[in-house]
Each structure stands twice: as C-alpha cells, then as structure tokens.
C-alpha cells in the first residue's frame, strides 16, 4: 500500500471487474476458497447501498470477541489509519463515504456507506463528483452525520500534524503532492479545501483539476470518516475516536487493551455491510506469536472466542498444518500483498541483465525458505492475481525452479556483479543467502548487504541509494492496476527521497500509457492494465515478481463469521460473532 465510477444518481456506470483468474491455497487445512475467482462490481442499484446487511448464517447476538495481537494498532484516528490492522479494525467504529461488500468468497461490490450510492460522476469526466448523505446516520452521541461533518473529516486530513494516512484525495483536491502547504488546515478550520463543497447538509461535492475516476474507490478508505469540529481533539483523537459505526471505543490502554462496545446510535437499516453481533470486541496486545498461537491451539476459556491476528509462527506452522483437529480453526487465503525483487535501473541499465535475473529465479526454493505454501505462493506478474482485469502470463518462462542455462544464454558471457540489500532480520538474511546462491548459479556475482530493518524502507526510497537489488512489497489500496502500476513505475514521481518507484523506472512512453488508461472509463481499464503489466515486463523488466503472501491465522473454536478480506488480505470483522 500503499499507494494507491461512474454515473447519475441511481445510474452509476457498471464496473464489472474480473479480479483474478485464481489463487489456489495449497495448505492442508483452513477456512478458504481454493481456486476462487474474484469478481468485483460497483453498485448500480441504490438498493445495494441500503441496509440492513444480510444476516450471517448461524450467527447469534451476545458475548465478547477477543483479538490477540503482538503490537498495538498504530492509529485509531480515521484520518491517520494506513496499517492493515487499522484498516480492518476501523470499520467497527468508523463509517466512510463508500465501502466494500465482501462475501469472503471473492465477490466484491463497492457500495455507498454513509452515501446513498458510490458517487455520481456529474459531467462524465471524472472531475466533478457528487455524494448524497443517507438519512438516519449518526455519531455515537446521537448527533446527525451531515455532509459538513464528512467534509470536515476530509479537511482535517490536510493537517500536517495528523500524519500516517493515505493522501489521495488531499493531493487530488490540491492538484499537488504538497497538499498541506497548498491549503493550510490550521489557518482555515472554518472553511474547506478548494474543490470540496457542501451545498447543503446532504450533499458533498468534489471538483478536481484533473480526472480522478478512482474516487469511489479512494472514498472507501478511513480518511472519509466524518468528524464533528467541536469533538476534534487533534492528535489525541488516536486515543478516543468519535464513532459512527456499530461499536464505540470505551477503553483504551495503548499497547495493552482496547475495548469496543455496541454503539446504540448506529442504525443497521442504514448500513449495507456491518453487523452488531458481539456485545463487545476486546483487543489485547503484547502476546508474541507463539504464545497467541498456543492459546488458540489450547482453545480454552475466553480464547475460544478469540482470533490470533498475527500469522502462525514458523516454529508452529508444521504442527498446525499437520493437525486435522485444528482444521476449523484455521483461516487462510492468498492475499493481494506481492513481493518482488526490485532492480535499481539507475545502476542496472542493461536490459539483458534484468531479463536474465527473471530467468534465473528459483521461486520454489525461495518459498521453501520462507516456510512453504502456507506462507507464500509464486507469481510471475507485476500485479497480483487479486487485481481488476488480472491475466496470468510469464514473460520469462523458467519453470518453478528457474532456468540458469537460459539466464547465462541471455547474459552472453557477462558475469554481472550486483549488490543485494536485505533487511537485517533472520528471515531476510536467509532470503538473501537463498537469492545469492540461486543467482550465482546463473552467472551473477552477488554481494548481500544487510540494512537495519527499521530504516530499509526509507533507504531504498532514496534516489541515490547504493544498491542494485532489493526485495520490495506492495499491497494496493483497492484492487485495481491504477493503484499498482503508476505508483510503482511512473518515473515522473521520482524525487530525492521517499520514492515508491524504487526500480527508478522512467519511461515516457509507459507514463503516457498510464495517463491514457487512467482517463478511461474504469469499466474498460482492467484489461488495459493487464496489457501494460505484460508490456512493462517484456520491454523493460524493472523487477522480478516473486510471490504473494498467504494469510494463515488461528482462531478459537467459538469465533464465528471470520473471513480473509478480498481487498487487503487480512481477517475482517464485519460478520464476526460469538458462537453460542
């Protein structure tokens, strides 16, 4: 992530999107759908955005649902949320302009959440967007949620002190990456950013200088959650956010415990996706992965109604995967999070070297090093399978274990010396060794350079970093090539530091293609992104796609309604209940 349709009211253009051809999980047990085909649409019928959400089979009201996590949630303030756990916890207490209906089986539908529809593209040019706020939506104190409180929530995301959240809408309104200097929130609290207006209490309108057809998708992120100006406590909102969802925060001891109880002013008739089954959600922090997993395996007392948030530890994976009795307590699925071997094109300028790297990679051994099929699945595309319009292909077919002979043929006698940067944790050091041994069989000379884990992301984002190769990860904020290919490979965004384009690819012809596709009707974009995926790999080869993460978590025997979300690939709580 991290970086990163159409309509009259009640008459949005249909966006029917095939997200993935497949994704088979090869784990032995678990709640998952093998070979599921992800299909997504933007709702065309306003009824899809109405509540209540369909009842979950077997669900019952009552009880306390526990979540065990090693570290605290970094932000609860909706305008600052950008971690996976934050994105999955936020829907419990914060509603947004739009949201995803997700059945946990691969069927997605973008609907209005606080809005009556996923938005109206007023002039059919993606520059002017209109949202109408539903009747009956309220804050936890009973105050009505209006277009003005939603607009204020968006406005406060311009505050330079409220760091951490996504910045799409801010940049689009300001028409600049320097949105916080283009419009000063602190100096203009009584007004709204240019381009954002509220003609009345029910109407919110965006006016952009350039087309932004992805606005309905972006509006599903927590930074469109509403906020009452009088209740805005600035940075302290992280401790006690103002609820608009089915639960409200009643206790927060940072790093220890977070309690959420039912919000009596949430109206299920207005909500198309959420439920209010448990009396309470209790998050407990501090237990390491082994401890949390062992508690799930023991399955006693309150742990029967708990989820261990973090993936099953490597030390316990074989024990869990080999125990048929735990089958119903495993939640597993491939995710949209993809790892790639990024190639620094400022240093590795020879296309044949980049192509040879692709032929050389032994993905099978790489995944064994990671921990096996319950941890990762191989990919050969820049976009993961869970992407709009995904098409499977392999630009450099080398089989599961790579083709060193073909790589040497492409190198034509060259023996490139390359520096591979890896994080200095145990797993990445092992990956570095695996990659070194793998690539040296194909004629490369690899020097592995450990980099401190807490500085790796910033370090590779430095334009003049001293490395040729590094493992990078990316998970899109919504399942579209628009939130994958341009952020990672549009050279016009390269700056001295803080880069997402860590391959430092800068190809004007491809950049022009990005612009062309982004300006298209979103219903037509999916296949175009798939074509661009192949073109970039065949003509430029800025990276070696490696694998997608597989989610593999444990829960108690009485924790019901859980599924791995199709958008972010982490456990979702909208249907959660305590089994009676």
C-alpha positions in Angstrom: 0.0 0.0 0.0 0.2 1.8 -0.2 -0.4 3.7 -2.8 -2.5 3.5 -4.3 -17.1 5.1 -11.4 -19.4 6.5 -12.9 -22.8 7.9 -13.2 -26.2 9.7 -12.5 -27.7 9.2 -9.1 -29.0 5.7 -9.1 -27.4 5.2 -12.5 -23.7 4.6 -11.9 -21.9 3.0 -14.8 -21.5 -0.6 -14.1 -17.9 -1.5 -13.3 -17.8 -5.3 -13.7 -14.3 -6.4 -13.0 -12.7 -9.8 -13.1 -10.2 -9.5 -10.3 -8.4 -12.8 -10.6 -8.3 -16.0 -12.6 -7.4 -18.0 -9.5 -5.4 -18.4 -6.4 -5.1 -21.8 -5.1 -4.1 -22.3 -1.5 -2.1 -25.5 -1.0 -2.3 -25.6 2.8 -3.8 -28.8 4.2 -6.5 -27.2 6.3 -8.4 -24.0 6.8 -11.3 -21.7 6.0 -10.6 -20.7 2.4 -11.8 -21.0 -1.1 -9.3 -22.8 -3.4 -9.2 -21.5 -7.0 -11.6 -18.8 -6.1 -12.3 -16.3 -8.9 -12.5 -12.8 -7.5 -15.2 -10.7 -9.1 -16.0 -7.1 -8.3 -18.6 -4.6 -9.3 -19.5 -1.0 -8.5 -23.1 -1.0 -7.4 -25.6 0.3 -10.0 -28.7 -0.1 -7.9 -29.1 2.3 -4.9 -30.7 -0.7 -3.1 -27.3 -2.3 -2.9 -26.2 0.6 -0.6 -29.1 0.3 1.7 -29.2 -1.7 5.0 -29.6 -3.9 6.8 -26.8 -6.3 5.8 -28.0 -9.8 5.2 -27.9 -12.0 8.3 -25.0 -14.3 8.7 -25.9 -18.0 8.8 -25.6 -19.4 12.3 -24.8 -16.0 13.9 -26.2 -15.1 17.3 -26.0 -12.0 19.4 -24.0 -11.6 22.6 -20.6 -12.5 24.0 -17.2 -10.9 23.8 -15.0 -11.4 20.8 -11.2 -11.2 21.6 -8.4 -10.3 19.2 -4.8 -11.1 20.3 -2.0 -9.0 18.6 1.7 -8.7 19.4 1.8 -4.9 18.9 -0.7 -2.1 19.3 -2.7 -0.6 16.5 -0.6 2.5 15.4 -3.5 4.8 14.8 -7.3 4.8 15.6 -7.9 8.3 14.3 -9.6 7.5 10.9 -7.7 10.3 9.1 -4.4 8.7 10.1 -5.1 5.0 9.6 -3.0 3.2 7.0 -1.9 -0.1 8.6 -3.6 -3.3 7.7 -4.8 -3.9 11.2 -6.1 -0.4 11.4 -7.9 -0.7 8.1 -9.6 -3.9 9.3 -10.4 -2.5 12.8 -11.7 0.9 11.6 -15.0 -0.4 10.1 -16.1 -1.5 13.6 -16.3 2.1 14.7 -15.9 4.4 11.7 -18.1 4.6 8.5 -16.9 6.1 5.2 -18.4 7.5 2.1 -18.2 4.2 0.3 -17.3 0.7 1.4 -16.9 -2.9 0.0 -19.4 -5.6 0.3 -17.2 -8.7 0.5 -18.6 -12.2 1.0 -15.2 -13.7 1.8 -15.5 -15.9 -1.3 -14.2 -13.5 -3.8 -17.3 -11.5 -4.6 -16.8 -7.8 -4.2 -19.2 -4.9 -4.6 -18.4 -1.2 -3.9 -21.5 0.4 -2.4 -22.4 3.6 -0.6 -21.7 3.5 3.1 -22.6 7.0 4.5 -23.5 7.9 0.9 -26.6 6.7 -0.8 -24.6 5.4 -3.8 -20.9 5.0 -4.6 -21.0 8.5 -6.1 -22.2 10.4 -9.2 -19.7 11.5 -11.9 -21.7 14.6 -12.7 -20.2 15.6 -16.1 -19.0 12.1 -17.0 -15.4 13.4 -17.0 -14.3 12.2 -13.5 -13.6 15.8 -12.4 -16.8 16.6 -10.6 -18.2 14.1 -8.2 -21.3 14.3 -6.0 -22.3 12.2 -3.0 -25.6 12.3 -1.1 -25.6 11.5 2.6 -28.1 8.9 3.9 -30.9 9.8 6.3 -30.5 8.4 9.8 -26.7 8.1 10.1 -25.5 9.3 13.4 -22.4 9.7 15.6 -22.2 7.7 18.9 -23.7 10.7 20.8 -26.8 10.8 18.6 -25.7 13.8 16.5 -26.7 13.5 12.9 -23.9 12.9 10.4 -24.1 15.5 7.6 -22.1 16.4 4.5 -20.4 19.1 6.6 -19.1 16.6 9.2 -17.8 14.3 6.4 -16.2 17.3 4.7 -14.6 18.4 7.9 -13.1 14.9 8.4 -11.5 15.1 4.9 -10.3 18.7 5.6 -8.5 17.7 8.8 -6.5 15.1 6.8 -4.7 18.2 5.4 -3.3 18.9 8.9 0.5 18.3 8.8 0.3 17.1 12.4 -2.0 14.2 11.5 0.5 12.1 9.6 0.2 8.5 8.7 -2.9 8.2 6.5 -3.3 8.0 2.7 -3.1 11.2 0.7 -5.1 10.6 -2.5 -8.0 12.9 -2.0 -5.8 15.6 -0.5 -3.4 15.6 -3.4 -6.3 15.4 -5.9 -8.0 18.4 -4.4 -4.8 20.4 -4.2 -3.6 19.2 -7.5 -0.3 18.8 -5.9 1.7 16.4 -3.8 2.4 19.3 -1.4 -1.2 19.4 -0.4 -0.6 20.6 3.2 1.2 23.7 2.0 -1.3 24.3 -0.8 -4.0 24.6 1.8 -3.3 25.2 5.5 -5.9 23.4 7.7 -4.9 25.2 10.9 -5.3 28.6 9.3 -8.6 27.7 7.6 -10.6 25.5 10.1 -13.7 27.4 9.4 -13.5 26.7 5.7 -12.9 23.7 3.4 -10.1 22.9 1.0 -10.6 24.3 -2.5 -12.6 21.9 -4.6 -14.6 20.5 -1.6 -18.1 21.9 -1.1 -21.3 21.1 0.8 -24.2 22.9 -0.9 -26.5 21.6 1.8 -26.4 19.1 4.7 -27.0 16.2 2.4 -24.7 17.0 -0.5 -20.9 16.7 -0.7 -19.1 17.6 -3.9 -15.6 17.2 -5.2 -14.2 19.4 -8.0 -10.8 18.2 -9.4 -8.5 20.0 -11.8 -7.8 16.6 -13.4 -9.9 13.4 -13.9 -9.8 11.1 -10.9 -12.0 8.1 -11.9 -10.9 6.1 -8.9 -12.5 8.5 -6.4 -15.3 6.0 -5.4 -12.5 3.5 -4.5 -10.4 6.0 -2.6 -13.5 7.2 -0.7 -13.7 3.7 0.9 -10.6 4.4 2.9 -11.0 5.7 6.5 -10.0 9.3 5.8 -13.5 10.0 4.6 -14.9 9.1 8.0 -16.9 12.0 9.5 -15.9 14.3 12.4 -17.6 16.9 14.4 -15.4 20.0 14.6 -16.3 20.5 18.3 -15.2 17.0 19.1 -11.9 17.2 17.2 -9.1 16.6 19.7 -6.3 16.7 17.1 -3.6 14.2 17.7 -5.4 12.9 20.8 -8.2 11.5 18.6 -5.9 8.5 18.3 -6.8 7.6 21.9 -10.6 8.2 21.7 -12.0 8.4 18.1 -15.6 9.5 17.6 -17.7 6.5 16.5 -20.1 6.3 13.6 -20.1 2.5 13.2 -21.7 -0.3 15.2 -19.1 -0.1 18.0 -17.5 2.7 20.0 -14.3 2.8 21.9 -14.9 2.5 25.7 -11.5 1.7 27.0 -8.0 2.3 25.5 -4.8 1.5 27.3 -2.3 1.9 24.4 -0.3 -1.2 23.9 -2.3 -3.2 26.5 -6.0 -3.3 25.8 -8.6 -1.7 23.5 -12.3 -2.3 24.2 -15.2 -1.6 21.8 -18.8 -1.9 22.9 -22.1 -1.5 21.0 -22.9 2.0 19.7 -26.6 2.4 20.4 -26.9 5.2 17.8 -25.8 3.0 14.9 -28.8 2.1 12.7 -28.5 -1.2 10.9 -31.1 0.0 8.4 -28.6 2.4 7.0 -25.6 0.0 6.8 -25.2 -2.4 3.9 -22.2 -4.4 5.3 -21.9 -4.4 9.1 -23.4 -6.3 11.9 -23.5 -5.8 15.7 -23.4 -9.4 16.9 -20.9 -9.4 19.8 -21.7 -7.3 22.8 -18.0 -6.3 22.8 -14.7 -6.5 21.0 -11.6 -6.7 23.2 -8.2 -6.3 21.7 -5.3 -7.4 23.8 -1.7 -6.6 22.9 1.7 -7.9 23.8 1.4 -11.6 23.4 4.1 -12.9 21.0 3.0 -15.1 18.0 4.0 -18.4 19.6 2.1 -17.6 22.8 -1.0 -16.4 20.9 -1.0 -19.5 18.7 -0.6 -21.9 21.5 -3.6 -20.3 23.2 -5.6 -20.9 20.1 -4.5 -24.5 20.0 -5.4 -25.0 23.7 -8.8 -23.4 22.9 -10.0 -22.8 26.5 -11.9 -20.1 28.3 -12.1 -16.7 26.6 -9.6 -17.9 24.0 -12.4 -20.0 22.4 -13.9 -16.7 21.2 -10.6 -15.1 20.1 -8.6 -14.6 16.9 -4.8 -14.5 16.9 -4.2 -11.6 14.5 -0.6 -12.4 13.5 0.1 -15.2 11.1 1.0 -18.6 12.6 4.7 -18.5 13.5 7.2 -20.5 11.5 8.0 -22.6 14.6 4.4 -23.8 14.9 3.4 -24.0 11.2 4.1 -27.7 10.8 2.3 -28.5 14.0 -0.8 -26.6 13.0 -0.9 -27.6 9.3 -0.5 -31.3 10.2 -3.2 -31.3 12.8 -6.6 -32.1 11.3 -8.3 -31.3 14.6 -7.4 -27.7 14.0 -8.8 -27.5 10.5 -11.9 -25.5 11.5 -9.8 -23.0 13.5 -7.5 -22.0 10.6 -8.3 -19.0 8.4 -6.2 -19.0 5.3 -6.1 -17.4 1.8 -3.7 -15.9 -0.7 -3.5 -12.1 -0.3 -3.1 -9.1 -2.5 0.3 -8.3 -0.9 3.1 -9.1 -3.5 6.8 -9.3 -3.1 9.2 -8.6 -6.0 12.9 -8.3 -6.5 13.2 -4.7 -7.4 16.0 -3.8 -9.8 17.6 -0.4 -9.5 17.5 0.7 -13.1 19.8 3.7 -12.4 22.5 1.2 -11.8 21.4 -1.9 -13.8 20.9 -0.2 -17.1 21.4 -3.3 -19.3 18.0 -4.8 -20.2 19.6 -8.3 -20.8 20.8 -8.4 -17.2 17.4 -7.6 -15.9 15.9 -10.2 -18.2 18.5 -12.8 -17.1 17.5 -12.1 -13.4 14.0 -13.1 -14.3 15.0 -16.3 -15.9 17.3 -17.2 -13.0 15.0 -17.0 -10.1 14.1 -20.3 -8.3 10.7 -19.4 -6.8 10.2 -22.9 -5.5 13.2 -22.8 -3.3 12.5 -19.2 -2.3 9.1 -20.2 -1.0 10.5 -23.2 0.9 12.9 -20.7 2.5 10.0 -18.6 3.6 8.2 -21.5 5.1 6.3 -23.2 2.3 2.9 -23.0 0.6 1.1 -21.9 3.8 3.2 -18.7 3.8 3.6 -17.7 0.1 2.5 -18.5 -3.5 4.7 -17.8 -6.6 3.7 -15.1 -9.1 5.2 -14.0 -12.4 3.2 -10.8 -12.9 3.7 -7.3 -11.6 0.0 -7.2 -10.5 -1.1 -9.9 -8.0 -3.9 -12.3 -9.0 -6.4 -10.4 -6.9 -6.4 -7.4 -9.3 -9.0 -6.0 -11.6 -8.5 -7.5 -15.1 -5.7 -9.8 -14.0 -4.3 -12.0 -16.7 -1.8 -14.8 -15.9 1.4 -14.8 -18.0 5.1 -15.5 -17.7 7.3 -13.2 -19.7 10.4 -15.2 -18.8 9.2 -18.9 -18.6 11.8 -20.8 -16.5 9.7 -23.2 -14.5 9.3 -23.4 -10.8 13.0 -23.6 -10.1 14.4 -21.2 -12.6 16.5 -21.7 -15.7 20.2 -20.9 -15.1 21.2 -22.0 -18.5 18.7 -19.6 -20.2 19.9 -16.8 -17.9 23.5 -17.5 -19.0 22.5 -17.5 -22.6 20.8 -14.1 -22.2 23.9 -12.8 -20.4 26.0 -13.8 -23.3 29.2 -14.2 -21.4 28.7 -11.3 -19.0 29.1 -12.0 -15.2 27.4 -9.0 -13.6 28.4 -8.1 -10.0 25.4 -6.9 -8.2 24.7 -5.7 -4.6 21.6 -7.1 -3.0 20.3 -5.2 0.0 18.2 -7.1 2.6 16.8 -6.3 6.0 18.9 -7.5 8.9 16.3 -9.7 10.4 16.7 -13.5 10.4 14.2 -14.2 7.6 15.5 -11.6 5.2 19.1 -12.7 5.8 18.0 -16.2 4.9 16.3 -14.9 1.8 19.5 -13.0 0.9 21.5 -16.2 1.1 19.0 -18.1 -1.0 19.0 -15.4 -3.7 22.7 -15.2 -3.7 23.2 -19.0 -4.2 20.4 -19.0 -6.8 21.7 -16.2 -8.9 25.3 -17.2 -8.8 24.3 -20.5 -10.4 23.2 -18.4 -13.4 26.4 -16.4 -13.7 25.9 -13.5 -11.4 28.2 -12.4 -8.6 26.1 -11.3 -5.7 27.1 -9.3 -2.6 24.5 -9.3 0.2 24.3 -6.1 2.2 22.3 -6.2 5.4 20.4 -3.0 6.2 18.7 -2.2 9.5 15.1 -3.3 9.4 13.7 0.0 10.7 15.4 2.0 8.0 15.2 -0.3 5.0 12.0 1.3 3.5 13.4 4.8 3.7 16.8 3.7 2.5 15.6 2.1 -0.8 13.4 5.1 -1.3 16.5 7.3 -1.5 17.1 8.0 -5.2 20.8 7.7 -4.9 20.9 4.5 -2.8 23.9 2.3 -3.4 22.3 -1.0 -4.2 21.3 -2.8 -7.3 18.7 -5.2 -6.0 16.3 -5.3 -3.0 13.1 -7.2 -2.0 10.1 -4.8 -2.1 6.5 -5.4 -1.1 3.3 -3.7 -2.2 -0.3 -4.1 -1.4 -2.8 -1.9 -3.3 -5.4 0.3 -1.5 -8.0 -1.1 -3.8 -7.9 -4.0 -6.3 -7.0 -2.0 -9.5 -3.9 -1.7 -11.6 -4.3 2.0 -11.1 -3.1 1.6 -7.5 -0.2 -0.6 -8.5 1.5 0.2 -11.8 1.5 4.0 -11.8 2.6 4.3 -8.2 5.4 1.8 -8.7 6.6 2.6 -12.2 5.7 6.2 -13.2 9.0 7.9 -13.4 7.5 11.4 -13.2 7.1 10.9 -9.5 10.8 10.2 -8.8 12.2 12.6 -6.2 15.3 12.7 -4.0 13.7 10.5 -1.2 10.5 8.8 -0.3 10.1 7.1 -3.6 7.6 4.2 -4.3 9.2 3.7 -7.7 12.2 2.0 -6.2 13.1 0.5 -9.5 13.6 4.1 -10.6 11.9 3.2 -13.9 11.4 6.4 -16.0 9.9 5.6 -19.4 7.9 8.5 -21.1 6.1 6.1 -23.4 4.8 4.0 -20.5 4.0 7.1 -18.5 1.8 8.2 -21.4 0.1 4.9 -21.3 -0.6 5.3 -17.6 -2.3 8.6 -18.4 -4.3 7.1 -21.2 -5.6 4.3 -19.1 -6.3 6.4 -16.1 -8.5 8.7 -18.2 -10.6 5.8 -19.5 -14.0 4.7 -18.3 -13.0 2.5 -15.3 -15.2 -0.3 -16.7 -12.6 -0.6 -19.5 -9.4 -0.2 -17.5 -8.9 -3.7 -16.2 -7.8 -5.4 -19.4 -5.6 -2.4 -20.3 -3.7 -2.6 -17.0 -3.2 -6.3 -17.8 -1.7 -5.4 -21.2 0.5 -2.8 -19.6 1.7 -5.3 -17.0 3.0 -7.6 -19.8 4.4 -4.7 -21.8 6.4 -3.4 -18.9 7.8 -6.8 -18.0 8.7 -7.7 -21.6 10.1 -4.3 -22.7 11.7 -3.1 -19.5 11.8 -5.8 -16.8 12.2 -3.4 -13.8 11.7 -6.2 -11.3 11.3 -9.9 -10.8 7.9 -10.8 -9.4 8.4 -13.3 -6.6 5.3 -14.3 -4.5 2.1 -13.2 -2.8 1.8 -13.6 0.9 -0.6 -16.2 2.2 -2.6 -15.4 5.2 -2.6 -18.2 7.7 -4.1 -17.4 11.2 -5.7 -19.3 14.0 -8.9 -18.6 15.9 -10.8 -20.2 18.8 -13.5 -22.8 18.2 -16.3 -20.3 19.1 -15.1 -17.4 17.0 -17.5 -17.3 14.0 -18.1 -15.2 10.9 -14.5 -14.5 10.1 -13.1 -14.4 6.6 -10.0 -13.1 4.9 -10.9 -9.8 3.2 -10.5 -9.7 -0.6 -9.3 -6.1 -0.6 -6.5 -6.1 2.0 -6.0 -9.9 2.6 -6.4 -9.7 6.4 -9.1 -11.0 8.7 -12.3 -9.0 8.5 -14.7 -8.4 11.4 -17.9 -7.2 9.8 -19.6 -10.6 10.1 -17.9 -11.7 13.3 -19.9 -13.3 16.1 -19.5 -15.5 19.2 -20.8 -19.0 18.7 -23.3 -20.0 21.4 
